[in-house]
Amino acid sequence: MLGHSLGGASAILTAAQDPRIRCAIIWDGPFLGSLPLSGLSQPALHVTTERNEDNSSLRGLWPKFKGPKLWIKVADLLHEGMLDIPTLLQAVGQDPGVFADLLGTIAPAKTVRILTAYAVEWINGTFAGEVGGPLLQGQQPDIFPEVTTVRKDNFQ
């Protein structure tokens, strides 16, 4: 289950309560609420942006994530830049750079490639029963130099 912002918090909460959900992916979401005492056993991927790297709500929850977990940051991307807004601005001939203080300065197409690559790799690994691989391990920094690993645990 994947969600952006509060949708990411919903993905975590729902996965923690429903074992049919195989993994949770959170795009720059704060966490409001509390997990069950058992925590979250499914793999959890958190993608954060420039201003939200120090997400205190997620830092507090990190120990309760029992399965494979990865927290990455995308440079030059801001919270609203994860939405369709930058791509839609380009589609109507507007320069998203005018809104850099809201969206960030990363190219919209690059954002889509990064978010898609990490989500697909995470989901594929989850369904294969082995989360990991060179991209998720940070062993291919030339592919997406904008991405850095904040924290990772419980996977190869």
C-alpha positions as CSV (number, residue, x, y, z in Angstrom):
1,M,0.0,0.0,0.0
2,L,1.4,3.4,-1.0
3,G,0.4,6.8,0.1
4,H,1.6,10.4,0.1
5,S,1.6,12.6,3.1
6,L,-1.4,11.6,5.4
7,G,-2.0,8.8,2.8
8,G,1.4,7.4,3.8
9,A,0.4,7.4,7.5
10,S,-2.8,5.6,6.5
11,A,-0.7,3.0,4.6
12,I,1.3,2.3,7.8
13,L,-1.7,2.1,10.0
14,T,-3.7,-0.1,7.6
15,A,-0.7,-2.4,7.0
16,A,-0.2,-2.8,10.7
17,Q,-3.8,-3.9,11.1
18,D,-4.2,-6.0,8.0
19,P,-1.7,-8.8,7.2
20,R,-3.0,-9.0,3.6
21,I,-1.2,-5.8,2.9
22,R,2.3,-6.9,1.9
23,C,4.2,-3.7,2.4
24,A,3.8,0.0,3.1
25,I,5.4,2.9,1.1
26,I,5.2,6.4,2.5
27,W,6.0,9.4,0.4
28,D,6.9,12.2,2.7
29,G,4.3,11.5,5.3
30,P,4.0,12.6,8.9
31,F,2.7,9.9,11.3
32,L,-0.3,10.7,13.4
33,G,-1.7,8.1,15.7
34,S,-0.2,5.0,17.1
35,L,0.6,1.6,15.9
36,P,-0.6,-1.6,17.6
37,L,1.8,-2.9,20.3
38,S,3.0,-5.5,17.9
39,G,4.2,-2.8,15.5
40,L,4.4,-3.2,11.8
41,S,5.8,-6.5,10.5
42,Q,5.6,-5.8,6.8
43,P,8.4,-4.1,4.9
44,A,8.2,-0.2,5.0
45,L,9.8,2.2,2.6
46,H,9.8,5.9,3.5
47,V,10.7,8.5,0.9
48,T,11.3,11.9,2.4
49,T,12.0,15.3,0.9
50,E,14.5,18.1,1.5
51,R,12.6,19.9,4.3
52,N,11.2,16.7,6.0
53,E,14.4,14.7,6.4
54,D,14.3,14.9,10.2
55,N,10.8,13.5,10.5
56,S,10.5,13.2,14.3
57,S,7.2,11.3,14.2
58,L,8.9,8.6,12.0
59,R,12.0,8.5,14.1
60,G,9.9,7.6,17.1
61,L,8.1,4.8,15.1
62,W,11.2,3.4,13.5
63,P,11.9,0.8,16.2
64,K,8.3,-0.5,15.9
65,F,8.8,-1.3,12.2
66,K,9.9,-5.0,12.6
67,G,10.2,-6.0,8.9
68,P,12.7,-4.7,6.3
69,K,12.8,-0.9,6.4
70,L,14.4,1.8,4.3
71,W,14.3,5.6,4.7
72,I,15.6,7.6,1.8
73,K,15.8,11.4,1.0
74,V,15.4,13.0,-2.4
75,A,17.5,16.2,-2.7
76,D,15.9,19.3,-4.3
77,L,12.4,17.9,-3.9
78,L,9.8,19.4,-1.6
79,H,6.5,17.9,-0.2
80,E,4.2,19.3,-2.9
81,G,6.7,18.3,-5.6
82,M,5.6,14.7,-5.1
83,L,2.1,15.6,-6.4
84,D,1.1,15.9,-10.1
85,I,1.5,19.7,-9.9
86,P,4.9,20.0,-11.5
87,T,4.0,17.7,-14.4
88,L,0.7,19.4,-14.9
89,L,2.4,22.8,-14.9
90,Q,4.7,21.6,-17.6
91,A,1.9,20.1,-19.6
92,V,0.1,23.5,-19.8
93,G,3.4,25.4,-20.7
94,Q,4.2,26.8,-17.3
95,D,7.6,26.6,-15.7
96,P,7.5,24.7,-12.4
97,G,10.7,26.5,-11.4
98,V,8.5,29.6,-10.7
99,F,7.2,27.6,-7.7
100,A,10.5,26.2,-6.6
101,D,9.9,27.3,-3.0
102,L,6.9,25.0,-3.0
103,L,7.8,22.2,-5.3
104,G,11.6,22.1,-5.2
105,T,14.0,22.4,-8.1
106,I,14.2,18.8,-9.3
107,A,12.8,18.1,-12.8
108,P,9.3,16.6,-12.6
109,A,10.3,13.7,-14.9
110,K,13.2,12.9,-12.6
111,T,10.9,12.8,-9.6
112,V,8.6,10.4,-11.4
113,R,11.5,8.2,-12.4
114,I,12.9,8.1,-8.8
115,L,9.6,7.5,-7.1
116,T,8.6,4.8,-9.6
117,A,12.0,3.0,-9.5
118,Y,12.1,2.8,-5.7
119,A,8.4,1.8,-5.3
120,V,8.6,-0.9,-8.0
121,E,11.9,-2.3,-6.6
122,W,10.4,-2.3,-3.1
123,I,7.1,-4.0,-4.2
124,N,8.9,-6.5,-6.4
125,G,11.2,-7.4,-3.6
126,T,8.3,-7.8,-1.2
127,F,6.4,-10.1,-3.4
128,A,9.6,-12.1,-4.2
129,G,10.2,-12.5,-0.4
130,E,13.5,-10.8,-0.5
131,V,13.6,-7.0,-0.1
132,G,17.0,-5.6,-1.2
133,G,19.0,-5.3,-4.3
134,P,21.6,-2.8,-5.5
135,L,19.3,0.2,-5.9
136,L,17.7,-0.2,-2.5
137,Q,21.1,-0.9,-0.9
138,G,22.5,2.4,-2.3
139,Q,25.0,0.5,-4.4
140,Q,24.0,2.3,-7.6
141,P,24.5,6.0,-6.6
142,D,25.1,7.0,-10.2
143,I,21.5,6.1,-11.2
144,F,19.9,8.6,-8.9
145,P,22.5,10.8,-7.3
146,E,19.7,12.9,-5.7
147,V,18.8,10.0,-3.4
148,T,20.6,9.3,-0.1
149,T,19.9,6.7,2.5
150,V,18.9,8.2,5.9
151,R,18.4,4.8,7.6
152,K,17.9,1.1,6.7
153,D,17.5,-2.1,8.7
154,N,16.5,-5.7,8.5
155,F,17.4,-6.4,4.8
156,Q,20.3,-7.4,2.7
